[in-house]
Amino acid sequence: MSASRRRDEHIKMTAPIPEAPSDFIREIVQEDLRNGRYGGRVVTRFPPEPNGYLHIGHAKAVCVDFGVAMEFGGVCHLRMDDTNPAKESMEFVEAIRRDVRWLGFDWGPHFYFSADYFERMYECAVQLIRKRLAYVCDVPQEEWKHYRGIPTQPGKPSPYRNRSVEENLDLFARMRAGEFPDGARCLRALIDMASPNLHLRDPVLYRILRMPHYRTGDRWCIYPTYDFAHPLEDAFEGITHSLCTLEFEVHRPLYDWLLQALEFPEPPRQIEFARLNVSYTVLSKRRLLELVQGGFVNGWDDPRLPTIAGLRRRGYTPSAIREFCRRVGVTKFDGLTDMALLDFCIRDELNMTAPRAMAVLDPVRLVIENYPDGQVEEFEAVNNPEDASMGVRPVPFCKTLYVEREDFEEHPPKNFFRLVPGREVRLRYAYLVTCTGFERDPATGRVCEIRCRYDPASRGGNAPDGRRVKGTIHWVSAPHALEAEIRLYDRLFLVEEPDNVPDGVDFKSTLNPESLKTLRAMVEPSLASAAPGSRYQFERKGYFFADPIDSRPGRPVFNRIVPLRDSWAKQARNAND
């Protein structure tokens, strides 16, 4: 899909859409309810593997799984699919619970672990052996690809496929008892080595793995595969609609075969939908883990990551993420969603809810030559023009201010309406001032001071004679300003699809070296009391979040959530012009 087409789709997606979602999954559930299937029950589940932190792609699955259950008066289970002890831990379990709850969903008493079903799963495997539907195989896993074959040609049967029931039961019990080394044997389903679906060519159900499990310790040395465990867990819990992403569509025949072979009377129904892919980031747990462990980011909650923890630390809200997932929708078609849509959702929300403040991120002194020495005034600044109930706040004003360095040009380009020698501009909420000169640092050549004269009759920023002044800039009083650390976050990668780099290219080579800039800014004194976790619009600069970990009263640290406008969209337009 071309970049221009994706942008066109993004424009359509940001248009107003109905509040009540409608998609093929909900239509299937409605049809099942009309037909009395599952006795009118709707039970879904969100089954993450606790081998990493949840990311924005999981947020879509959470919204679908919990949202469908809530809309139809059902329940959604939260289940840890913890069948691989080599990669799982309680750290990830607790992070998942925290993130799902933060997103606004509650599983009530329905919190489960796959590990709690290990004994029942073992008995199901024994049942399959007794039915001659499973056998112990000695073919090493690395050699199995030669037996499995390719979709267009039948595979060849394992030489151990015809073992007797008694021998298979004995060997499987001895696998559990730890008599064989890791990888020496496995339990396979006996299905169809000629099936065009490779997942039905005698898939592995159990493998030997001497690895302590974070929940069961050393009790087991054989573990079920995900494809075996997942349908059983759904059936054990009475799930009605097992919602998952499209990569599991080819696994569905095995899902259905297992539940039918084990004679579950009313098996769950698996329904697949397109996973979420987002531009300028990666959503592979393996690659996210590589970034975290390699020190390319500062932990799982680094605000540049697409993890829920990272988005939370950056300052996105649960409601904005839910709205993003709603706008993305549920389809059967994979695509690439522009990260700008999530930024649109948070801007739209914070425009209505975030109080305003003035902060100068790259400060340069401005001296008002004709303003009385020692005089201090206070002006009323509007907290949020979209919500009058938020009132006003006082901001101090005096002879020496800080303004943005970019708001001054000695030789301005066309359509530059800010400070220029001889030009009049408006200091927001305060006075009209005219630039009379400036000074440069002799060592660096940078402008270090701007000089102006003010019109005393223009208090409030309005000219008494009605003259037009185009430029308006923000400021902070130099003696009253508070120094704050500002973290400007940008896209983590320079390319739109870092997961699709050419063969031989390390995806990490496309990391954006400018994804984090740290500044020492000057902010208005009201921000001294900014509580960690509070959000503001810094006028003309974007939306910012008082870091919940590093920010302290009187020593604020602000993370930029998003700029006021999508600069990446502008760059993309310019690149395609």
TIFIDREN-403392 format. One record per residue (C-alpha): residue in three letters; x, y, z. Coordinates in steps of 0.02 Angstrom, whole numbers. Layout:
residues N
NODE  resn      xx      yy      zz
NODE   ALA       X       Y       Z
...
This chain:
residues 577
NODE  resn      xx      yy      zz
NODE   MET       0       0       0
NODE   SER      73     170     -48
NODE   ALA     109     306      80
NODE   SER     -14     424      -6
NODE   ARG    -153     294       0
NODE   ARG    -120     263     185
NODE   ARG    -132     451     217
NODE   ASP    -297     457     120
NODE   GLU    -364     316     229
NODE   HIS    -303     407     385
NODE   ILE    -401     562     334
NODE   LYS    -557     457     317
NODE   MET    -527     373     484
NODE   THR    -516     538     577
NODE   ALA    -689     589     518
NODE   PRO    -833     572     643
NODE   ILE    -892     393     659
NODE   PRO   -1040     314     749
NODE   GLU   -1024     282     935
NODE   ALA   -1087     103     926
NODE   PRO    -959      -7     838
NODE   SER   -1017    -131     708
NODE   ASP    -907    -263     629
NODE   PHE    -910    -444     572
NODE   ILE    -865    -512     745
NODE   ARG   -1011    -425     827
NODE   GLU   -1125    -483     687
NODE   ILE   -1071    -663     719
NODE   VAL   -1103    -646     906
NODE   GLN   -1274    -568     873
NODE   GLU   -1319    -711     757
NODE   ASP   -1265    -840     887
NODE   LEU   -1372    -754    1018
NODE   ARG   -1523    -753     901
NODE   ASN   -1500    -939     871
NODE   GLY   -1480    -979    1055
NODE   ARG   -1304   -1046    1032
NODE   TYR   -1209   -1070    1196
NODE   GLY   -1372   -1043    1290
NODE   GLY   -1364    -856    1258
NODE   ARG   -1195    -840    1345
NODE   VAL   -1051    -732    1282
NODE   VAL    -884    -774    1361
NODE   THR    -723    -709    1283
NODE   ARG    -545    -709    1343
NODE   PHE    -384    -609    1326
NODE   PRO    -242    -738    1333
NODE   PRO     -70    -652    1327
NODE   GLU      91    -749    1346
NODE   PRO     185    -674    1496
NODE   ASN     349    -659    1400
NODE   GLY     351    -470    1379
NODE   TYR     253    -311    1408
NODE   LEU      91    -275    1316
NODE   HIS      98    -152    1171
NODE   ILE     -25     -50    1069
NODE   GLY     -66    -203     962
NODE   HIS    -120    -296    1119
NODE   ALA    -224    -144    1166
NODE   LYS    -330    -174    1011
NODE   ALA    -353    -356    1060
NODE   VAL    -398    -305    1238
NODE   CYS    -528    -183    1173
NODE   VAL    -602    -314    1057
NODE   ASP    -603    -457    1185
NODE   PHE    -670    -357    1331
NODE   GLY    -775    -240    1225
NODE   VAL    -874    -379    1139
NODE   ALA    -908    -464    1306
NODE   MET    -965    -301    1388
NODE   GLU   -1078    -252    1242
NODE   PHE   -1172    -418    1246
NODE   GLY   -1187    -435    1434
NODE   GLY   -1052    -567    1447
NODE   VAL    -885    -585    1535
NODE   CYS    -705    -585    1477
NODE   HIS    -570    -691    1559
NODE   LEU    -390    -637    1580
NODE   ARG    -277    -788    1560
NODE   MET     -89    -806    1561
NODE   ASP     -44    -928    1422
NODE   ASP     114    -982    1511
NODE   THR     166   -1143    1425
NODE   ASN     347   -1091    1389
NODE   PRO     442   -1071    1553
NODE   ALA     602   -1020    1462
NODE   LYS     535    -845    1426
NODE   GLU     400    -810    1556
NODE   SER     404    -725    1726
NODE   MET     294    -648    1860
NODE   GLU     362    -477    1813
NODE   PHE     272    -492    1647
NODE   VAL     115    -562    1731
NODE   GLU     102    -412    1847
NODE   ALA     138    -291    1705
NODE   ILE      -2    -368    1600
NODE   ARG    -127    -358    1743
NODE   ARG     -78    -177    1775
NODE   ASP     -93    -127    1593
NODE   VAL    -262    -210    1562
NODE   ARG    -333    -130    1717
NODE   TRP    -260      40    1670
NODE   LEU    -342      27    1499
NODE   GLY    -507      22    1593
NODE   PHE    -556    -162    1592
NODE   ASP    -597    -280    1735
NODE   TRP    -594    -469    1729
NODE   GLY    -676    -489    1900
NODE   PRO    -645    -664    1971
NODE   HIS    -594    -733    1801
NODE   PHE    -405    -729    1809
NODE   TYR    -320    -890    1758
NODE   PHE    -153    -971    1717
NODE   SER    -125   -1107    1587
NODE   ALA      -9   -1188    1714
NODE   ASP    -157   -1221    1828
NODE   TYR    -225   -1339    1693
NODE   PHE     -66   -1439    1664
NODE   GLU    -135   -1596    1748
NODE   ARG    -298   -1588    1651
NODE   MET    -201   -1561    1490
NODE   TYR     -95   -1712    1526
NODE   GLU    -252   -1817    1550
NODE   CYS    -319   -1752    1383
NODE   ALA    -157   -1806    1300
NODE   VAL    -175   -1979    1376
NODE   GLN    -353   -1985    1311
NODE   LEU    -291   -1946    1135
NODE   ILE    -163   -2086    1148
NODE   ARG    -298   -2209    1202
NODE   LYS    -400   -2157    1050
NODE   ARG    -249   -2188     937
NODE   LEU    -247   -2002     897
NODE   ALA     -76   -1964     971
NODE   TYR      92   -2052     980
NODE   VAL     266   -2029    1051
NODE   CYS     390   -1985     914
NODE   ASP     580   -2000     922
NODE   VAL     617   -1900     764
NODE   PRO     723   -1749     816
NODE   GLN     636   -1583     789
NODE   GLU     770   -1520     670
NODE   GLU     740   -1672     559
NODE   TRP     550   -1661     562
NODE   LYS     544   -1535     420
NODE   HIS     600   -1673     302
NODE   TYR     453   -1780     359
NODE   ARG     326   -1639     361
NODE   GLY     362   -1589     181
NODE   ILE     284   -1441      89
NODE   PRO     100   -1393      64
NODE   THR      94   -1452    -117
NODE   GLN     166   -1625     -80
NODE   PRO     119   -1753      53
NODE   GLY     237   -1778     198
NODE   LYS     303   -1948     249
NODE   PRO     246   -2032     410
NODE   SER     357   -2044     562
NODE   PRO     432   -2219     583
NODE   TYR     356   -2213     759
NODE   ARG     180   -2171     701
NODE   ASN     114   -2349     723
NODE   ARG     172   -2381     900
NODE   SER      43   -2471    1004
NODE   VAL     -67   -2382    1129
NODE   GLU      20   -2472    1271
NODE   GLU     194   -2421    1212
NODE   ASN     141   -2240    1187
NODE   LEU      62   -2232    1360
NODE   ASP     220   -2305    1437
NODE   LEU     337   -2187    1345
NODE   PHE     229   -2034    1380
NODE   ALA     226   -2077    1567
NODE   ARG     415   -2098    1564
NODE   MET     432   -1929    1474
NODE   ARG     337   -1852    1619
NODE   ALA     447   -1945    1744
NODE   GLY     603   -1867    1669
NODE   GLU     684   -2024    1600
NODE   PHE     733   -1946    1433
NODE   PRO     842   -1796    1391
NODE   ASP     771   -1632    1324
NODE   GLY     716   -1648    1144
NODE   ALA     738   -1837    1138
NODE   ARG     553   -1872    1115
NODE   CYS     391   -1778    1092
NODE   LEU     206   -1818    1086
NODE   ARG     125   -1789     916
NODE   ALA     -56   -1786     863
NODE   LEU     -93   -1920     732
NODE   ILE    -192   -1827     600
NODE   ASP    -148   -1818     414
NODE   MET      25   -1812     338
NODE   ALA     -52   -1771     169
NODE   SER    -151   -1619     227
NODE   PRO    -114   -1459     129
NODE   ASN    -117   -1372     299
NODE   LEU      53   -1408     377
NODE   HIS     -19   -1378     550
NODE   LEU    -117   -1540     530
NODE   ARG      34   -1645     485
NODE   ASP      56   -1730     653
NODE   PRO      92   -1572     756
NODE   VAL     186   -1579     921
NODE   LEU      75   -1580    1075
NODE   TYR     207   -1603    1212
NODE   ARG     395   -1579    1218
NODE   ILE     527   -1620    1348
NODE   LEU     601   -1465    1429
NODE   ARG     692   -1465    1595
NODE   MET     657   -1287    1643
NODE   PRO     580   -1228    1806
NODE   HIS     414   -1141    1783
NODE   TYR     385    -978    1876
NODE   ARG     221   -1049    1942
NODE   THR     243   -1238    1954
NODE   GLY     429   -1245    1993
NODE   ASP     512   -1411    1948
NODE   ARG     351   -1511    1952
NODE   TRP     350   -1535    1763
NODE   CYS     485   -1575    1636
NODE   ILE     363   -1591    1491
NODE   TYR     260   -1443    1432
NODE   PRO     112   -1430    1311
NODE   THR     131   -1329    1153
NODE   TYR      27   -1173    1130
NODE   ASP     -77   -1254     992
NODE   PHE    -124   -1396    1109
NODE   ALA    -150   -1294    1266
NODE   HIS    -249   -1149    1195
NODE   PRO    -406   -1238    1135
NODE   LEU    -410   -1343    1294
NODE   GLU    -400   -1189    1405
NODE   ASP    -543   -1109    1307
NODE   ALA    -647   -1267    1327
NODE   PHE    -606   -1288    1512
NODE   GLU    -662   -1109    1546
NODE   GLY    -821   -1116    1443
NODE   ILE    -765    -985    1318
NODE   THR    -895    -958    1183
NODE   HIS    -803    -845    1060
NODE   SER    -614    -862    1050
NODE   LEU    -560    -702     964
NODE   CYS    -383    -696     895
NODE   THR    -280    -617     757
NODE   LEU    -266    -677     578
NODE   GLU    -103    -773     597
NODE   PHE    -203    -903     694
NODE   GLU    -323    -934     550
NODE   VAL    -217   -1078     484
NODE   HIS    -213   -1150     661
NODE   ARG    -403   -1155     673
NODE   PRO    -422   -1329     593
NODE   LEU    -308   -1400     728
NODE   TYR    -404   -1302     861
NODE   ASP    -567   -1379     800
NODE   TRP    -492   -1553     775
NODE   LEU    -429   -1562     955
NODE   LEU    -594   -1508    1032
NODE   GLN    -691   -1629     922
NODE   ALA    -570   -1772     958
NODE   LEU    -588   -1743    1144
NODE   GLU    -778   -1734    1126
NODE   PHE    -812   -1567    1208
NODE   PRO   -1001   -1550    1190
NODE   GLU   -1010   -1364    1145
NODE   PRO    -836   -1311    1090
NODE   PRO    -785   -1127    1077
NODE   ARG    -791   -1040     910
NODE   GLN    -626    -964     851
NODE   ILE    -643    -802     752
NODE   GLU    -494    -710     678
NODE   PHE    -471    -525     643
NODE   ALA    -329    -419     575
NODE   ARG    -190    -376     695
NODE   LEU    -137    -196     721
NODE   ASN      18    -136     629
NODE   VAL      77      41     668
NODE   SER     197     149     569
NODE   TYR     371     198     630
NODE   THR     381      65     764
NODE   VAL     393    -123     792
NODE   LEU     264    -232     879
NODE   SER     363    -393     885
NODE   LYS     395    -446    1066
NODE   ARG     560    -520    1010
NODE   ARG     616    -356     936
NODE   LEU     551    -253    1081
NODE   LEU     648    -367    1198
NODE   GLU     803    -342    1091
NODE   LEU     785    -153    1107
NODE   VAL     761    -162    1295
NODE   GLN     899    -287    1332
NODE   GLY    1020    -204    1211
NODE   GLY    1002     -36    1297
NODE   PHE     934      51    1143
NODE   VAL     791     115    1252
NODE   ASN     773     144    1439
NODE   GLY     669      -6    1490
NODE   TRP     497     -71    1445
NODE   ASP     416      94    1496
NODE   ASP     526     203    1385
NODE   PRO     405     333    1313
NODE   ARG     470     299    1138
NODE   LEU     410     119    1142
NODE   PRO     236      64    1086
NODE   THR     214     -33    1248
NODE   ILE      65      13    1356
NODE   ALA     189      54    1494
NODE   GLY     284     168    1375
NODE   LEU     127     255    1313
NODE   ARG      70     279    1493
NODE   ARG     240     352    1543
NODE   ARG     235     469    1394
NODE   GLY      66     535    1445
NODE   TYR     -63     454    1331
NODE   THR    -228     421    1417
NODE   PRO    -325     256    1421
NODE   SER    -474     341    1339
NODE   ALA    -368     405    1194
NODE   ILE    -298     230    1165
NODE   ARG    -472     154    1171
NODE   GLU    -533     285    1047
NODE   PHE    -386     247     934
NODE   CYS    -429      61     936
NODE   ARG    -612     101     901
NODE   ARG    -566     207     751
NODE   VAL    -448      75     683
NODE   GLY    -594     -46     686
NODE   VAL    -604    -234     663
NODE   THR    -576    -306     490
NODE   LYS    -509    -460     402
NODE   PHE    -376    -363     309
NODE   ASP    -200    -324     367
NODE   GLY    -142    -146     343
NODE   LEU     -30     -12     415
NODE   THR    -105     117     532
NODE   ASP     -21     286     542
NODE   MET      38     328     717
NODE   ALA     -32     501     680
NODE   LEU    -206     431     713
NODE   LEU    -161     396     895
NODE   ASP     -87     571     907
NODE   PHE    -248     641     836
NODE   CYS    -349     551     971
NODE   ILE    -244     617    1115
NODE   ARG    -241     794    1044
NODE   ASP    -429     791    1023
NODE   GLU    -451     739    1205
NODE   LEU    -322     852    1285
NODE   ASN    -380    1004    1187
NODE   MET    -538     995    1292
NODE   THR    -463     940    1458
NODE   ALA    -284    1001    1477
NODE   PRO    -249    1167    1565
NODE   ARG    -138    1288    1472
NODE   ALA      30    1354    1530
NODE   MET     175    1452    1456
NODE   ALA     345    1370    1439
NODE   VAL     497    1430    1342
NODE   LEU     595    1279    1281
NODE   ASP     744    1371    1204
NODE   PRO     752    1532    1305
NODE   VAL     833    1696    1259
NODE   ARG     819    1854    1365
NODE   LEU     704    1994    1312
NODE   VAL     727    2163    1398
NODE   ILE     591    2295    1387
NODE   GLU     694    2454    1391
NODE   ASN     556    2576    1441
NODE   TYR     472    2463    1570
NODE   PRO     496    2527    1749
NODE   ASP     637    2442    1844
NODE   GLY     575    2335    1988
NODE   GLN     392    2340    1933
NODE   VAL     295    2178    1931
NODE   GLU     120    2157    1861
NODE   GLU       4    2009    1853
NODE   PHE    -100    1962    1704
NODE   GLU    -244    1840    1696
NODE   ALA    -210    1693    1580
NODE   VAL    -351    1578    1523
NODE   ASN    -330    1400    1584
NODE   ASN    -427    1322    1441
NODE   PRO    -521    1421    1308
NODE   GLU    -626    1265    1271
NODE   ASP    -689    1254    1451
NODE   ALA    -730    1417    1539
NODE   SER    -759    1324    1703
NODE   MET    -571    1297    1717
NODE   GLY    -553    1484    1752
NODE   VAL    -396    1588    1743
NODE   ARG    -227    1596    1828
NODE   PRO    -111    1743    1868
NODE   VAL      55    1757    1776
NODE   PRO     188    1883    1832
NODE   PHE     263    2009    1710
NODE   CYS     414    2122    1727
NODE   LYS     554    2209    1633
NODE   THR     654    2051    1590
NODE   LEU     571    1902    1508
NODE   TYR     618    1742    1420
NODE   VAL     553    1708    1245
NODE   GLU     586    1571    1119
NODE   ARG     746    1591    1019
NODE   GLU     652    1540     861
NODE   ASP     534    1688     887
NODE   PHE     670    1811     832
NODE   GLU     750    1833     661
NODE   GLU     869    1970     607
NODE   HIS     835    1930     424
NODE   PRO     665    1846     424
NODE   PRO     599    1730     289
NODE   LYS     436    1766     202
NODE   ASN     280    1753     313
NODE   PHE     379    1768     474
NODE   PHE     272    1877     588
NODE   ARG     368    1869     751
NODE   LEU     510    1974     822
NODE   VAL     612    2068     692
NODE   PRO     708    2232     719
NODE   GLY     581    2372     699
NODE   ARG     427    2259     705
NODE   GLU     288    2260     833
NODE   VAL     220    2098     907
NODE   ARG     101    2048    1045
NODE   LEU     161    1969    1207
NODE   ARG      17    1852    1246
NODE   TYR     -99    1921    1382
NODE   ALA      19    2069    1413
NODE   TYR      75    2211    1298
NODE   LEU     125    2256    1122
NODE   VAL     313    2275    1104
NODE   THR     425    2335     963
NODE   CYS     599    2261     938
NODE   THR     733    2395     948
NODE   GLY     890    2288     940
NODE   PHE     982    2134     997
NODE   GLU    1152    2072    1056
NODE   ARG    1255    1920    1008
NODE   ASP    1371    1818    1115
NODE   PRO    1545    1862    1049
NODE   ALA    1606    1684    1080
NODE   THR    1466    1591     990
NODE   GLY    1383    1721     882
NODE   ARG    1212    1670     948
NODE   VAL    1084    1799     997
NODE   CYS    1092    1817    1186
NODE   GLU     977    1965    1216
NODE   ILE     834    2050    1125
NODE   ARG     783    2229    1166
NODE   CYS     610    2302    1147
NODE   ARG     501    2449    1195
NODE   TYR     322    2424    1251
NODE   ASP     164    2524    1225
NODE   PRO      94    2556    1402
NODE   ALA     -78    2589    1327
NODE   SER     -88    2414    1255
NODE   ARG    -115    2322    1419
NODE   GLY    -194    2153    1385
NODE   GLY    -114    2149    1212
NODE   ASN    -238    2263    1124
NODE   ALA    -188    2420    1030
NODE   PRO    -290    2571    1088
NODE   ASP    -296    2641     911
NODE   GLY    -352    2476     835
NODE   ARG    -193    2447     735
NODE   ARG    -166    2269     675
NODE   VAL     -25    2166     747
NODE   LYS      -2    1995     665
NODE   GLY     124    1910     777
NODE   THR      87    1842     952
NODE   ILE     221    1756    1055
NODE   HIS     225    1677    1227
NODE   TRP     346    1720    1367
NODE   VAL     389    1693    1549
NODE   SER     450    1820    1677
NODE   ALA     637    1791    1701
NODE   PRO     645    1824    1890
NODE   HIS     493    1715    1922
NODE   ALA     527    1575    1797
NODE   LEU     554    1396    1854
NODE   GLU     685    1288    1770
NODE   ALA     615    1123    1709
NODE   GLU     681     972    1616
NODE   ILE     589     944    1453
NODE   ARG     599     779    1358
NODE   LEU     550     792    1176
NODE   TYR     505     621    1107
NODE   ASP     492     582     923
NODE   ARG     464     429     814
NODE   LEU     576     285     867
NODE   PHE     621     237     688
NODE   LEU     662     337     533
NODE   VAL     572     219     414
NODE   GLU     386     188     407
NODE   GLU     398      -2     416
NODE   PRO     555     -52     514
NODE   ASP     492    -232     518
NODE   ASN     509    -239     328
NODE   VAL     690    -186     304
NODE   PRO     784    -277     164
NODE   ASP     868    -443     198
NODE   GLY    1035    -420     281
NODE   VAL     988    -252     356
NODE   ASP     976    -242     545
NODE   PHE     811    -159     592
NODE   LYS     904     -66     730
NODE   SER    1004      27     598
NODE   THR     844     124     560
NODE   LEU     825     191     737
NODE   ASN     799     378     745
NODE   PRO     950     459     833
NODE   GLU     840     611     868
NODE   SER     701     511     952
NODE   LEU     741     594    1120
NODE   LYS     803     769    1154
NODE   THR     821     835    1331
NODE   LEU     809    1023    1360
NODE   ARG     823    1142    1507
NODE   ALA     672    1254    1487
NODE   MET     601    1401    1583
NODE   VAL     418    1384    1632
NODE   GLU     291    1494    1718
NODE   PRO     292    1483    1909
NODE   SER     120    1401    1921
NODE   LEU     201    1240    1860
NODE   ALA     302    1225    2021
NODE   SER     149    1138    2093
NODE   ALA     123    1023    1943
NODE   ALA      80     853    2014
NODE   PRO     169     702    1939
NODE   GLY      51     629    1810
NODE   SER     -34     794    1765
NODE   ARG     -54     851    1585
NODE   TYR     -39    1024    1509
NODE   GLN     -41    1112    1345
NODE   PHE     114    1220    1335
NODE   GLU      50    1359    1224
NODE   ARG     116    1346    1046
NODE   LYS     226    1196    1094
NODE   GLY     116    1045    1119
NODE   TYR      45     934    1255
NODE   PHE     157     885    1400
NODE   PHE     149     762    1544
NODE   ALA     232     781    1714
NODE   ASP     336     622    1723
NODE   PRO     260     512    1860
NODE   ILE     430     443    1913
NODE   ASP     559     581    1891
NODE   SER     453     737    1920
NODE   ARG     452     818    2092
NODE   PRO     360     971    2161
NODE   GLY     469    1120    2121
NODE   ARG     578    1012    2006
NODE   PRO     462     961    1864
NODE   VAL     509     846    1722
NODE   PHE     392     855    1574
NODE   ASN     375     728    1434
NODE   ARG     305     793    1272
NODE   ILE     158     683    1225
NODE   VAL     130     760    1053
NODE   PRO     163     925     966
NODE   LEU      14    1034     926
NODE   ARG      24     977     744
NODE   ASP      83     821     655
NODE   SER     252     872     587
NODE   TRP     282     698     513
NODE   ALA     129     713     402
NODE   LYS     197     877     335
NODE   GLN     366     797     300
NODE   ALA     281     653     210
NODE   ARG     180     775     102
NODE   ASN     337     871      57
NODE   ALA     428     710      13
NODE   ASN     289     660    -108
NODE   ASP     268     830    -190
